[in-house]
Every structure is written in structure tokens, then in C-alpha cells.
């Protein structure tokens, strides 16, 4: 069976999902999950990280990916760390912002917004587009 995505938004979609399960072959895999971040949320994140990088002292030394990882850590999301191959330090693995639920991503944006407010960041997106 090819990959199918069904959003359970009403009785017809639930019936379709049940039918897919009934027709599935042994060994097929089913996953139910909360919706992940929206495209609108993702479009907000990167300009915010760039604003932090440009305007907060000391942040210019970090890439936007590094800054994002720092905020994910501050958000309290579970992260794993592995040692580097040659034993020189550790690096985070496993967590990506793309796997956050809509609610988790909203909390991430709010955390970045609050941090920026404390550091006098002027957002390149207007306030109506944040959060």
C-alpha cells in the first residue's frame, strides 16, 4: 500500500481511515499523531531567528540552526546528545522543529518573542504575524 495521510476531521475521514486499516496487509505500519507545525508558523520562525542573530549581542557567532536548537532546549523539549566521533564534545540529535505539534511550535515562537522583547529586538515581521 502506498503512503496515505488522513486528517480525522469528521465521520467520512474516520470511516476512510478505518477502511484503510481493514484493507492493510500484515506488517503495514499505522501512525496517529497530532498535527505538526503549520507552514505559516514555519515561515515566522526563520525571520525571527535571523532578527535574534543580527540584534542580540553574542548571537552573531551562532548559525540560525544553532540558535533554534538553543531555543528548543530552553523550551524543554526532550533532546539526546551523542559524543562526537573523535570524542571531542557532544552534539544534539533527534529533535527537529518540524516534528513539533502546532501547540509546541506556538510555544517556541512565544519563547523567542519573549526573549527578543527582553533584548530589545525589532522584528522584521510585524506584530500581527508573530505568535
Secondary structure as GFF3:
##gff-version 3
##sequence-region A 1 131
A	DSSP	alpha_helix	11	23	.	.	.	ID=ss1
A	DSSP	alpha_helix	39	55	.	.	.	ID=ss2
A	DSSP	three_ten_helix	59	61	.	.	.	ID=ss3
A	DSSP	alpha_helix	64	75	.	.	.	ID=ss4
A	DSSP	beta_strand	80	83	.	.	.	ID=ss5
A	DSSP	beta_strand	90	93	.	.	.	ID=ss6
A	DSSP	three_ten_helix	97	99	.	.	.	ID=ss7
A	DSSP	alpha_helix	102	118	.	.	.	ID=ss8
A	DSSP	three_ten_helix	127	129	.	.	.	ID=ss9
###
